[in-house]
């Protein structure tokens, strides 16, 4: 990855846009980034990382999250952007990233601020491609192209020499912490923890199965009968729980124990069979005797019931007579219903008829309706005539007023003509006065001019210098008098116009056709008389309408009443005749007969007769005729019952003994099934879990190397770093030095040996890193840094960093050591562009191309490329 161009604006100490041409700075493949402390040298590195990843180098190293207001320059004003642009090449393609940090901008209207979101644009310069504008997509694409995350890039692009010098001299534990952070070995710890968790899970499950085996073995021990001797149940448990014991041995040991525990039951089974053989025929004989006894008792019950039924025969005969009467009188219910319904209709109809009409008959109502049907239309015509008269009266008033107005205009015609002639005369006189007075006005101007003439001066009217006969005064002129005359003319003219309009209007009116007002007034009196009678006509019409509507509505009620009255009389007559025929004294007696529950009585009679027939038939059966003596049967039942009870008690005792045997056998079967199931589950768990347990042991350090997975990875990574670093160190020391890994083990946990020593080939022995001189320590730590870059680069697909910055460590070097270090840097720039971050004066004379960072008098910093003449 090679940087070509960087621009910074509103970032860190930089307010205005600062542009850095890295292609120009890279001419000699080494340049110096120098300036006073706090000027912003590190901010340039932060800007590079921010442009690519949206965080600063410090944030990437400390994992403190995305940049925001932290990168914004304190010198920015409200509305200024914080923007960084970088142009770089990687993997044969050239890109340009422009990134803007989030900030608060003033609102366009009103007070306060509004948040502006962070933005990012990735442009594809060569080969060209559509740009990416979403921050998340830009971040993903940068990481994909550079094959480094922000932390790894920050570690590789800037080599803090001082940190690696500390790393070189650090203790093993401190060195471990640095390597764990760089290579994120928490991933391997996570693997170990997951394996520990899985192994513990399997161990717990196996322990649960062992508890299950112990439980069932204890249950077997509870069933042991001491009369059989002794049995070592602890040995059985030991065999069942031994994971090295074969399954065949475990099953055989369990089978032997079960065989010894199996209870004997042959004698009890034989005794039970003998008792059941004797007991079965006795029970059958007893059942026959009990059946005979039940029949004897049943026959006695039936005989008693038949006697009771025979005593009830008279009641049944009376009930049959009542049923016959009810059946004959049933038709009268219809007549009662018809009569009552007619009465109800009469009551309803009379209730619906208005009180004022209640004395009328249907015929009278029809007659009155007929009369009203003739009156209502006649009255309606009278109402229409009265309404028309009122309407005509309203229109007639307007017509009378119009006729009177026309008559008045015609009457005014002669006087209007006289007035117009007189007004014309007055107007002509007034106009003559105005005309004459205007002539006096012109003479007045000439007289005034004549008064101003002087001898020898030209006349303003004729231009002559001679003035032989100047005009003399003819009279006085007053402008206000002229204005008064003109107002009179205007008023007379207005008056004449109005008279001419009135004459024209009167002339037009005289030509119109109209009825004289006297005739119209006579017609008005006639209409007023007609209209005055309209209220009485309307009232009469309204009353007639209401009466007609009422009678039409209630006519049906009259008809219904008279129809129901007729039905009532007919039903009443028939009802009385039938009651007389059936010898029913009165209506109350009739109602009592009709209320009689005929169906229930018929059912009762039928049930009585059916039961008599049924009992008679049963008693006639052979089984009831040939029954033995009751006392004899009872005596035999008593004897057999005693004998059966004794045999059943003996059988119950034997069954209890067999139940114990059965319970013991069930307990043995449950224990056997439980143990077999637990052994099966344990076997399955061991098949599944043993690989996890073995792997967990290896990861924990139970291996030939005696190293845990994390320790192994750390040692392997340090070996790789030292291998790459040694290549640089051999070149820097002219073959004198090389790094060696010192595998000092630490305690029973077998933590990896992470010690570093220096192999001094000139002295032919290893020596501690602390014995190196200042210059040697510098390039040894620089070699370590470069070694780390190589390892990280290899882990991430071999990305090549074409631009590298080296920070810290130069200020403490002596002049001789500094010269030595510069020689090393000369070698480094063969493969990449090196930027040295320092403010050491001695280096300025050795590195001609510099990027100077300086604060201005106003505060913000500026950058400038400078090329020194180093002779």
C-alpha positions in Angstrom: 0.0 0.0 0.0 1.5 3.3 -1.2 0.2 6.8 -0.2 0.3 9.4 -3.0 -1.6 12.4 -1.6 -3.3 13.6 1.7 -5.4 16.7 2.4 -6.5 17.7 5.9 -9.1 20.3 6.8 -10.6 21.2 10.2 -8.7 18.2 11.8 -6.7 18.3 15.0 -4.5 21.4 15.0 -5.2 22.1 11.3 -8.0 24.6 10.6 -7.5 25.5 6.9 -7.0 22.9 4.2 -3.4 21.4 4.2 -2.2 19.3 1.2 0.6 16.8 1.3 2.2 15.4 -1.9 3.6 12.1 -0.7 4.9 11.3 -4.3 7.1 14.4 -4.0 8.1 13.5 -0.4 9.0 10.0 -1.6 11.6 11.1 -4.2 14.5 9.9 -2.1 12.4 7.1 -0.5 13.1 8.7 2.9 11.8 12.0 4.3 11.5 13.6 7.7 8.3 14.7 9.4 9.5 17.3 11.9 8.2 20.1 14.0 7.9 21.2 17.6 6.0 19.1 20.1 2.3 19.6 19.8 2.5 21.0 16.3 0.6 18.1 14.8 3.1 15.5 13.5 1.1 12.6 15.0 -2.1 14.2 13.8 -1.0 13.6 10.2 -0.8 9.8 11.0 -4.2 10.1 12.7 -5.6 11.7 9.6 -4.3 8.8 7.4 -5.9 6.2 9.6 -9.1 8.3 10.0 -9.4 8.7 6.2 -9.2 5.0 5.7 -11.1 3.6 8.8 -13.0 6.5 10.4 -10.9 6.3 13.6 -7.6 7.8 14.6 -4.4 5.7 15.1 -4.7 6.3 18.9 -8.3 5.1 18.9 -7.4 2.1 16.8 -4.6 1.2 19.3 -6.8 1.7 22.4 -10.1 0.4 20.8 -11.9 3.5 22.0 -14.5 3.5 19.1 -15.2 5.7 16.1 -13.9 9.2 15.8 -16.3 12.1 16.1 -15.9 15.5 17.8 -12.5 14.2 19.1 -10.8 14.8 15.7 -12.5 18.1 15.0 -10.2 21.1 15.2 -10.7 23.4 18.2 -10.2 26.2 15.6 -13.2 25.3 13.5 -16.0 27.7 13.4 -19.7 26.7 13.3 -20.4 25.2 9.9 -16.8 24.3 9.1 -16.2 20.7 7.9 -13.8 18.3 9.3 -12.6 16.5 6.2 -9.7 14.3 5.2 -8.9 13.0 1.7 -6.3 10.3 0.9 -5.1 9.0 -2.5 -3.3 5.6 -2.4 -2.4 2.5 -4.4 -2.7 -1.1 -3.3 -2.9 -4.4 -5.1 -2.2 -2.7 -8.5 -5.3 -0.4 -8.1 -5.6 3.3 -7.2 -8.2 4.6 -4.8 -9.3 7.9 -3.3 -11.2 8.2 0.0 -12.8 11.4 1.3 -14.2 11.2 4.8 -16.1 13.8 6.9 -16.5 13.6 10.6 -19.8 14.1 12.4 -20.3 17.5 14.0 -23.0 20.0 15.1 -23.8 22.8 12.6 -25.9 26.0 13.3 -29.5 25.7 12.1 -30.3 27.5 8.8 -33.1 29.3 10.6 -33.5 30.1 14.3 -31.1 29.4 17.1 -29.3 26.2 18.1 -27.5 23.5 16.2 -28.4 20.5 14.2 -26.3 17.3 13.9 -24.4 16.5 10.7 -23.7 12.8 10.2 -20.3 11.4 9.3 -19.8 10.8 5.5 -17.4 8.7 3.4 -16.8 8.4 -0.3 -14.6 5.7 -1.9 -13.6 6.6 -5.5 -12.0 4.0 -7.9 -9.3 6.0 -9.8 -7.7 3.1 -11.8 -9.4 1.0 -12.9 -12.5 3.2 -12.8 -15.6 2.0 -11.1 -18.8 3.4 -9.6 -18.0 5.2 -6.3 -19.3 4.0 -2.9 -21.1 6.6 -0.8 -22.2 4.6 2.4 -19.9 4.8 5.4 -20.4 1.1 6.3 -19.8 -0.1 2.8 -16.6 2.1 2.5 -15.2 0.7 5.7 -15.9 -2.9 4.6 -14.3 -2.3 1.2 -11.2 -0.6 2.7 -10.7 -3.6 5.0 -11.2 -6.0 2.1 -8.7 -4.2 -0.1 -6.0 -3.6 2.5 -6.6 -7.0 4.2 -6.0 -5.2 7.6 -8.3 -3.9 10.2 -7.7 -0.4 11.7 -5.6 -1.7 14.7 -3.4 -3.9 12.5 -2.9 -1.0 10.0 -2.0 1.4 12.8 0.6 -1.1 14.1 2.1 -1.5 10.7 2.1 2.0 9.2 3.6 3.6 12.3 6.5 1.8 14.1 6.9 3.3 17.6 10.6 2.4 18.1 10.4 3.2 21.8 7.6 0.7 22.4 9.7 -2.1 20.8 12.7 -1.1 22.8 10.6 -1.6 25.9 9.3 -4.9 24.4 12.9 -6.0 23.9 13.8 -5.4 27.5 10.4 -6.4 29.0 9.8 -9.3 31.4 8.2 -12.5 30.0 4.8 -11.6 31.5 4.8 -8.1 30.0 5.9 -9.4 26.7 3.1 -11.9 26.8 0.5 -9.1 27.4 1.8 -7.2 24.3 1.7 -10.3 22.1 -1.7 -11.3 23.3 -3.0 -7.8 22.4 -1.3 -7.8 19.0 -2.4 -11.3 17.9 -5.7 -11.3 19.8 -5.1 -14.7 21.3 -8.3 -14.3 23.3 -9.7 -16.4 20.5 -7.7 -19.4 21.6 -8.7 -18.8 25.2 -12.3 -18.8 24.0 -11.7 -22.2 22.3 -10.2 -23.5 25.6 -13.2 -22.2 27.6 -15.6 -23.7 25.2 -13.8 -27.1 25.4 -13.7 -26.8 29.2 -17.4 -26.2 29.3 -18.1 -29.1 26.9 -15.9 -31.4 28.9 -17.5 -30.4 32.2 -20.9 -31.0 30.6 -20.0 -34.6 29.6 -18.4 -35.3 33.0 -21.6 -34.1 34.7 -23.7 -36.3 32.5 -21.5 -39.4 33.1 -21.7 -38.6 36.8 -25.5 -38.5 36.6 -25.5 -42.0 35.1 -23.1 -43.2 37.8 -25.6 -41.9 40.4 -28.4 -43.8 38.5 -26.4 -47.1 38.7 -25.7 -46.5 42.4 -29.4 -45.9 43.0 -30.5 -49.2 41.4 -27.7 -51.2 43.0 -28.8 -49.9 46.4 -32.4 -51.0 45.6 -31.1 -54.5 44.7 -29.3 -54.6 48.1 -32.6 -53.8 49.8 -34.2 -56.9 48.3 -31.5 -59.3 49.6 -32.8 -61.9 52.0 -30.2 -62.5 54.8 -31.3 -66.1 55.1 -29.5 -66.7 51.7 -26.1 -65.8 53.2 -23.9 -62.8 52.3 -23.3 -61.0 48.9 -20.8 -58.3 48.2 -22.9 -55.5 46.6 -19.9 -53.0 46.8 -18.1 -55.3 44.3 -21.1 -55.2 42.0 -21.1 -51.4 42.1 -17.4 -51.3 41.5 -17.7 -53.5 38.4 -20.7 -51.6 37.0 -18.9 -48.2 37.5 -15.5 -49.2 36.2 -15.1 -47.6 32.7 -12.2 -50.1 31.9 -14.4 -53.1 32.6 -15.9 -54.9 29.6 -19.6 -54.8 29.0 -19.9 -58.6 29.0 -18.3 -58.7 32.5 -20.7 -56.0 33.8 -23.8 -57.8 32.4 -22.6 -61.2 33.8 -22.0 -59.8 37.3 -25.4 -58.1 37.2 -27.1 -61.4 36.0 -25.5 -63.4 38.8 -26.8 -60.9 41.5 -30.3 -61.0 40.0 -30.3 -64.8 40.0 -29.4 -64.9 43.7 -32.1 -62.3 44.5 -34.9 -64.1 42.6 -37.5 -65.3 45.1 -39.0 -68.9 45.2 -42.8 -69.2 44.6 -43.5 -72.8 43.3 -45.1 -74.1 46.6 -47.5 -71.2 46.8 -48.5 -71.6 43.2 -49.4 -75.3 43.7 -51.4 -74.5 46.9 -53.3 -71.7 45.0 -54.2 -74.1 42.2 -55.5 -76.7 44.6 -57.7 -74.2 46.5 -59.1 -72.7 43.3 -60.0 -76.3 42.1 -62.0 -77.0 45.3 -63.5 -73.5 45.5 -64.9 -73.2 42.0 -67.7 -75.9 42.2 -68.7 -74.8 45.6 -69.1 -71.2 44.4 -71.3 -72.5 41.5 -73.5 -74.5 43.8 -73.9 -71.5 46.1 -74.8 -69.3 43.2 -77.7 -71.6 42.2 -79.0 -71.7 45.7 -78.8 -67.9 46.0 -80.6 -67.6 42.6 -83.5 -69.8 43.9 -83.7 -67.7 47.1 -84.0 -64.6 45.0 -86.8 -66.1 42.9 -88.7 -67.2 46.1 -88.4 -63.6 47.4 -89.4 -62.2 44.0 -92.5 -64.5 43.8 -93.6 -63.2 47.2 -93.2 -59.6 46.1 -95.2 -60.1 42.9 -98.0 -61.9 44.8 -98.3 -58.9 47.2 -98.2 -56.4 44.3 -101.0 -58.2 42.4 -103.2 -58.1 45.5 -102.7 -54.3 45.8 -103.5 -53.8 42.1 -106.8 -55.8 42.4 -107.8 -53.5 45.3 -107.4 -50.5 43.0 -109.7 -51.8 40.3 -112.8 -49.7 41.5 -110.7 -46.5 41.2 -109.7 -47.5 37.7 -113.4 -48.0 36.7 -114.3 -44.5 38.0 -111.4 -43.0 36.1 -112.5 -44.7 32.8 -116.0 -43.2 33.3 -114.5 -39.7 33.8 -112.4 -40.1 30.6 -115.6 -41.0 28.7 -117.4 -37.8 29.9 -114.3 -35.7 29.1 -114.2 -37.1 25.5 -117.9 -36.2 25.0 -117.4 -32.7 26.3 -114.1 -32.0 24.5 -115.9 -30.3 21.6 -117.3 -27.6 23.9 -113.8 -26.2 24.4 -113.9 -24.9 20.8 -117.2 -23.1 21.4 -115.7 -21.6 24.6 -112.6 -20.5 22.6 -114.7 -18.9 19.8 -116.9 -17.1 22.3 -114.0 -15.8 24.4 -112.1 -14.8 21.2 -115.1 -12.8 19.9 -115.4 -11.1 23.3 -111.7 -10.1 23.2 -112.1 -8.7 19.7 -115.2 -6.7 20.8 -113.2 -5.3 23.7 -110.2 -4.4 21.5 -112.4 -2.8 18.8 -114.4 -0.6 21.2 -111.1 0.4 22.8 -109.8 1.7 19.5 -112.9 3.8 18.7 -112.8 7.4 19.8 -115.3 8.3 22.6 -117.1 10.9 20.4 -118.0 8.1 17.8 -118.6 5.2 20.2 -122.4 5.5 19.9 -122.4 5.2 16.1 -123.0 2.1 14.1 -120.9 0.9 11.1 -123.8 2.0 8.8 -123.9 5.4 10.3 -120.1 5.8 10.0 -120.3 4.8 6.3 -123.1 7.4 5.7 -121.1 10.2 7.4 -118.0 9.3 5.3 -120.0 9.5 2.2 -121.2 13.0 3.2 -117.7 14.2 4.0 -116.3 12.9 0.7 -118.7 15.3 -1.0 -118.1 18.3 1.4 -114.2 18.2 1.5 -113.6 18.8 -2.3 -116.1 21.7 -2.3 -114.4 23.3 0.7 -111.0 22.7 -0.9 -112.2 24.8 -3.9 -113.3 27.6 -1.6 -109.9 27.5 0.2 -108.1 27.7 -3.2 -110.2 30.8 -4.2 -109.4 32.6 -0.9 -105.7 31.9 -1.3 -105.8 33.1 -4.9 -107.5 36.3 -3.7 -104.8 36.9 -1.1 -102.1 36.4 -3.7 -103.8 38.7 -6.2 -104.2 41.4 -3.5 -100.4 41.4 -2.9 -99.8 41.8 -6.6 -102.6 44.4 -7.0 -101.0 46.8 -4.5 -97.9 47.0 -6.7 -100.0 47.4 -9.8 -102.1 50.3 -8.2 -98.8 52.1 -7.2 -97.4 51.7 -10.7 -100.6 53.0 -12.3 -100.7 56.0 -10.0 -97.0 56.8 -10.7 -97.6 56.7 -14.5 -100.7 58.9 -14.1 -98.7 61.4 -12.1 -95.9 61.5 -14.8 -98.4 62.1 -17.6 -100.0 64.9 -15.6 -96.5 66.6 -15.1 -95.7 66.8 -18.9 -97.0 70.4 -19.6 -95.3 71.9 -16.5 -92.0 70.1 -17.3 -91.9 71.6 -20.8 -92.4 75.1 -19.4 -89.6 74.6 -16.8 -87.2 73.3 -19.5 -87.8 76.5 -21.6 -87.2 78.8 -18.7 -84.1 76.8 -17.6 -82.6 77.1 -21.2 -83.1 80.8 -21.1 -81.4 81.2 -17.7 -78.4 79.0 -18.9 -77.9 81.1 -22.0 -77.9 84.3 -19.9 -75.3 82.9 -17.5 -73.0 81.7 -20.3 -73.1 85.2 -21.8 -72.0 86.7 -18.5 -69.1 84.3 -18.3 -68.0 85.0 -21.9 -68.1 88.8 -21.3 -66.2 88.5 -18.0 -63.5 86.4 -19.7 -63.0 89.2 -22.2 -62.5 91.6 -19.3 -59.9 89.2 -18.0 -57.9 89.4 -21.3 -58.1 93.2 -21.2 -56.8 93.2 -17.7 -53.7 91.2 -18.7 -52.9 93.7 -21.5 -53.4 96.7 -19.2 -51.0 95.2 -16.7 -48.5 94.7 -19.5 -48.9 98.3 -20.7 -48.3 99.6 -17.2 -44.9 97.8 -17.2 -43.7 99.2 -20.6 -40.7 101.5 -20.5 -39.3 103.7 -23.2 -36.8 101.9 -25.4 -37.6 98.4 -24.1 -39.4 95.9 -26.4 -43.1 95.2 -25.9 -43.7 91.6 -24.6 -46.7 91.4 -26.9 -45.6 92.9 -30.2 -41.9 93.3 -29.7 -41.8 97.0 -30.7 -39.5 99.4 -28.8 -42.0 102.2 -29.6 -45.1 102.5 -27.5 -47.1 105.4 -29.0 -50.6 104.3 -27.6 -50.5 102.0 -24.6 -53.9 100.6 -23.5 -55.8 102.5 -20.8 -57.8 101.0 -17.9 -61.3 99.8 -19.1 -62.5 98.2 -15.8 -61.5 95.9 -12.9 -61.4 92.0 -13.1 -61.9 89.7 -10.1 -61.1 86.0 -10.6 -63.4 85.0 -7.8 -66.3 86.6 -9.6 -65.5 84.6 -12.7 -65.5 81.4 -10.7 -68.9 82.3 -9.2 -70.4 82.9 -12.7 -69.0 79.5 -13.9 -70.5 77.7 -10.9 -73.9 79.2 -11.8 -73.6 77.9 -15.3 -72.7 74.5 -14.0 -75.7 74.3 -11.7 -78.1 75.5 -14.4 -76.7 73.0 -16.8 -77.2 70.2 -14.2 -80.7 71.4 -13.5 -81.6 71.4 -17.2 -80.3 67.8 -17.6 -82.5 66.6 -14.7 -85.6 68.3 -16.3 -84.8 66.7 -19.7 -84.5 63.3 -18.0 -87.9 63.8 -16.2 -89.5 64.9 -19.5 -88.1 61.8 -21.3 -89.3 59.5 -18.5 -92.8 61.1 -18.4 -93.1 60.9 -22.2 -92.2 57.2 -22.2 -94.7 56.6 -19.4 -97.5 58.3 -21.4 -97.0 55.7 -24.1 -97.4 52.7 -21.8 -100.7 50.6 -21.6 -102.1 50.3 -18.1 -105.3 50.0 -16.1 -106.4 53.2 -14.4 -105.8 53.2 -10.7 -109.5 53.9 -9.9 -110.6 50.6 -11.6 -107.8 48.7 -9.8 -108.9 50.1 -6.4 -112.4 48.9 -7.0 -111.1 45.4 -7.8 -109.1 45.5 -4.6 -112.2 46.0 -2.5 -113.8 42.9 -4.0 -110.7 40.7 -3.4 -110.4 42.0 0.2 -113.9 40.8 0.9 -113.2 37.3 -0.5 -109.9 37.1 1.4 -111.5 38.1 4.7 -113.7 34.9 4.5 -110.8 32.6 3.9 -110.0 31.8 7.5 -113.5 30.5 8.2 -113.4 28.3 5.1 -110.0 27.0 5.9 -111.1 26.0 9.5 -114.2 24.2 8.2 -112.1 22.5 5.5 -109.6 21.4 8.2 -112.3 20.0 10.5 -113.9 18.1 7.7 -110.6 16.6 6.7 -109.7 15.5 10.2 -113.2 13.9 10.7 -113.0 12.1 7.4 -109.5 10.7 8.3 -110.7 9.6 11.8 -113.8 7.9 10.4 -111.8 6.1 7.7 -109.3 4.9 10.2 -112.0 3.7 12.7 -114.5 2.2 10.2 -112.8 -1.2 10.4 -113.0 -1.2 14.2 -116.8 -0.7 13.9 -117.0 -3.6 11.3 -114.8 -5.8 13.5 -116.9 -5.1 16.6 -120.2 -5.9 14.9 -118.7 -9.1 13.3 -117.3 -10.3 16.7 -120.6 -9.5 18.4 -122.4 -11.7 16.0 -119.9 -14.6 16.5 -120.2 -14.2 20.3 -124.0 -14.6 20.2 -123.9 -17.7 17.9 -121.2 -19.4 20.1 -123.0 -18.6 23.3 -126.3 -20.2 22.0 -124.6 -23.4 20.8 -122.6 -23.7 24.1 -125.8 -23.5 26.3 -127.6 -26.1 24.1 -124.7 -28.6 24.3 -124.4 -28.2 28.1 -128.1 -28.9 28.5 -127.8 -32.1 26.3 -124.8 -33.4 28.3 -126.5 -32.5 31.6 -123.7 -30.1 32.6 -125.2 -27.8 35.2 -123.1 -24.6 34.7 -120.0 -23.3 33.1 -117.8 -23.9 36.2 -118.7 -27.6 36.0 -117.8 -27.6 32.4 -114.4 -25.9 33.0 -113.6 -28.5 35.7 -114.4 -31.3 33.2 -112.3 -29.7 30.5 -109.4 -29.2 33.0 -109.3 -33.0 33.7 -105.9 -34.5 32.5 -107.3 -37.2 30.2 -103.9 -38.3 28.9 -102.4 -38.8 32.3 -105.4 -40.9 33.5 -105.4 -43.0 30.3 -101.7 -43.7 30.9 -102.3 -44.6 34.5 -105.2 -47.0 33.5 -103.0 -48.6 30.8 -100.1 -49.0 33.2 -102.3 -50.7 35.8 -103.8 -53.1 33.3 -100.4 -53.9 31.7 -98.8 -54.6 35.1 -101.7 -56.9 36.2 -101.2 -58.9 33.0 -97.4 -59.0 33.4 -97.5 -60.3 37.0 -100.1 -62.9 36.2 -97.9 -64.1 33.3 -94.7 -64.3 35.5 -96.4 -66.2 38.2 -97.6 -68.7 35.7 -94.0 -69.6 34.6 -92.6 -73.1 35.5 -89.6 -71.6 37.5 -91.9 -69.9 39.9 -94.2 -73.0 40.3 -91.5 -75.5 41.1 -89.5 -73.5 43.7 -88.2 -75.4 46.8 -89.0 -74.6 50.4 -87.6 -71.2 51.5 -86.2 -72.4 54.9 -84.4 -75.4 53.4 -82.7 -73.2 50.8 -81.6 -70.6 53.5 -80.0 -73.4 55.6 -78.0 -74.8 52.7 -76.8 -71.3 51.7 -75.6 -70.6 55.2 -73.5 -73.9 55.3 -72.0 -73.3 51.9 -71.2 -69.7 52.7 -69.1 -70.6 55.7 -67.2 -73.2 53.8 -66.5 -70.8 50.9 -65.3 -68.0 53.2 -62.8 -70.3 54.9 -61.4 -71.4 51.5 -61.2 -67.8 50.2 -59.3 -66.7 53.3 -56.7 -69.4 52.7 -56.5 -68.3 49.0 -56.1 -64.6 50.0 -53.2 -65.5 52.3 -51.4 -67.4 49.5 -52.1 -64.5 47.0 -50.6 -62.1 49.5 -47.4 -64.2 49.6 -47.3 -64.3 45.8 -47.9 -60.5 45.6 -44.7 -60.0 47.7 -42.8 -62.3 45.3 -44.3 -60.3 42.3 -43.3 -57.0 43.9 -39.7 -58.2 44.5 -39.5 -59.5 40.9 -40.8 -56.1 39.6 -38.2 -54.3 41.7 -35.5 -56.5 40.3 -36.7 -55.9 36.8 -36.8 -52.1 37.3 -33.3 -52.2 38.7 -32.0 -54.3 35.9 -33.6 -52.1 33.2 -32.3 -48.9 35.0 -28.7 -50.2 35.3 -28.7 -51.4 31.6 -30.1 -48.0 30.4 -27.5 -46.2 32.5 -24.7 -48.4 31.1 -25.9 -47.7 27.6 -26.1 -44.0 28.2 -22.6 -43.9 29.8 -21.2 -45.8 26.8 -22.9 -43.4 24.4 -21.6 -40.4 26.4 -18.1 -41.7 26.4 -18.2 -42.3 22.6 -19.4 -38.8 22.1 -17.5 -37.0 24.8 -14.1 -38.7 24.9 -12.9 -36.7 21.8 -13.8 -33.5 23.6 -12.2 -34.6 26.8 -9.0 -35.6 24.9 -8.9 -32.3 22.9 -9.6 -30.4 26.1 -6.6 -32.0 27.7 -4.4 -31.2 24.7 -5.5 -27.6 24.7 -5.0 -27.3 28.5 -1.3 -28.5 28.1 -1.6 -32.3 28.5 0.6 -32.9 25.5 4.2 -33.8 24.6 5.3 -30.2 24.5 3.5 -29.4 27.8 2.1 -26.2 26.4 -1.5 -24.9 26.4 -2.9 -23.8 23.0 -2.6 -20.1 23.8 1.0 -20.5 25.0 1.9 -22.5 22.0 0.4 -19.8 19.6 2.3 -17.0 21.5 5.5 -18.9 21.3 5.0 -19.8 17.6 4.2 -16.1 16.8 7.2 -14.8 18.7 9.4 -17.3 16.9 8.1 -16.1 13.6 8.7 -12.4 14.6 12.2 -13.2 15.7 12.9 -15.1 12.5 11.9 -12.2 10.3 13.5 -9.7 12.8 16.8 -11.6 12.7 17.1 -11.1 8.9 16.9 -7.4 9.4 19.2 -7.5 12.5 21.9 -9.5 10.7 21.9 -6.9 7.9 21.8 -4.0 10.3 24.7 -5.4 12.4 26.7 -6.7 9.5 26.1 -10.3 10.5 27.1 -9.8 14.2 23.7 -10.2 15.9 20.7 -12.5 15.7 17.6 -13.0 17.9 17.1 -16.2 19.8 14.0 -17.4 21.7 14.7 -18.3 25.3 12.3 -21.0 26.4 12.1 -20.4 30.1 9.2 -22.5 31.5 7.2 -21.0 34.3 5.6 -23.2 36.9 3.4 -26.3 36.6 1.1 -24.4 34.2 3.8 -24.7 31.6 3.4 -21.1 30.3 5.4 -20.7 27.1 8.9 -19.4 27.3 8.9 -15.9 25.7 12.4 -14.7 26.6 14.5 -13.0 24.0 18.3 -13.1 23.9 20.9 -11.9 21.4 23.2 -14.3 19.6 26.6 -12.5 19.3 28.4 -14.3 16.4 31.5 -12.3 16.9 31.7 -13.4 20.6 30.4 -16.8 19.8 27.7 -16.8 22.6 24.2 -15.6 23.5 23.9 -12.4 25.6 20.9 -10.7 27.3 19.3 -7.9 25.2 20.0 -5.5 28.1 23.7 -5.6 27.3 23.2 -3.9 23.9 24.4 -0.3 23.4 22.1 2.6 22.7 22.5 2.4 18.9 22.3 -1.5 19.0 19.2 -1.3 21.1 17.7 1.1 18.5 18.2 -1.0 15.5 17.4 -4.2 17.4 14.0 -2.8 18.4 13.5 -1.5 14.9 14.3 -5.0 13.6 11.7 -6.4 16.0 9.1 -3.8 14.7 9.9 -4.8 11.1 9.6 -8.5 12.0 6.1 -7.9 13.5 5.1 -6.1 10.3 6.2 -9.1 8.3 4.2 -11.5 10.5 1.1 -9.4 10.5 1.4 -9.0 6.7 1.7 -12.7 6.3 -1.4 -13.3 8.4 -3.4 -10.9 6.3 -2.6 -12.1 2.8 0.8 -10.6 2.2 -0.3 -6.9 1.9 2.8 -4.7 1.2 3.1 -1.3 3.0 4.9 1.0 0.6 4.9 3.9 3.0 6.1 3.4 6.6 6.6 5.8 9.5 9.1 5.4 12.3 8.3 7.3 15.5 10.2 7.9 18.8 13.6 7.0 20.1 15.8 9.3 18.1 16.2 12.0 20.8 18.2 9.8 23.2 20.8 8.8 20.6 24.4 10.1 20.7 25.8 11.5 17.5 27.8 8.3 16.7 24.7 6.2 17.4 22.6 8.4 15.3 25.0 8.0 12.4 24.8 4.3 12.9 21.0 4.4 12.9 20.8 6.5 9.7 22.9 3.9 7.9 20.3 1.3 8.9 17.5 3.6 7.6 19.4 3.9 4.3 19.2 0.1 3.9 15.5 0.1 4.8 14.5 2.6 2.1 15.5 0.1 -0.6 12.1 -1.7 -0.2 9.8 1.1 0.9 9.3 4.9 1.5 10.4 5.7 5.1 9.0 8.7 7.0 10.9 9.6 10.1 8.9 11.4 12.8 11.3 13.4 14.9 12.4 16.9 15.9 16.1 16.0 16.4 18.3 18.7 14.8 21.1 16.2 14.0 18.8 14.3 11.6 17.8 17.4 9.6 21.3 17.6 8.2 21.1 14.0 7.1 17.6 13.9 5.5 17.1 16.6 2.9 13.4 16.2 2.1 11.3 17.3 5.1 7.6 17.8 5.8 7.6 20.7 8.3 4.7 21.1 10.7 4.5 24.6 12.4 1.9 26.3 14.5 1.0 29.8 13.3 0.8 33.0 15.4 -3.0 32.7 15.2 -2.9 29.1 16.6 -3.7 26.6 13.9 -0.8 24.6 12.4 0.3 24.5 8.7 2.4 22.0 6.8 5.1 22.7 4.2 7.5 20.5 2.2 11.1 21.7 2.4 14.3 20.4 0.7 17.4 21.3 2.6 20.9 21.7 1.1 23.1 19.3 3.0 26.2 19.9 0.8 
